[in-house]
Amino acid sequence: LDRPNITVYGPTDPGLIGGYGKNQVECRSTSMSLADLPAQTVFQNLNLEIITNKLTSEIR
């Protein structure tokens, strides 16, 4: 669908249950626990994706 998607993973393997297509961003915990994935990291990825897609959509 070519839609931006940010997925958050703890112990789940993104290869098994991941997004497909362009503009997919994976936020993964290094320890395999969501408790160790700071919300700030997810928020930063979200902001980057918004900025990137806004800029690329203006170019189209």
LINTAWO-V780555 format. One record per backbone hydrogen bond with DSSP energy under -1.0 kcal/mol. CO is the residue of the C=O (numbers start at 1). NH is the residue of the N-H. If there is no record, write none. Layout:
CO:NH
CO:NH
//
This chain:
5:25
7:27
9:29
13:16
13:17
23:5
25:7
27:9
33:36
34:37
38:42
39:43
40:44
41:45
42:46
43:47
44:48
45:49
46:50
47:51
48:52
49:53
50:54
51:55
52:56
53:57
54:58
55:59
56:60
//
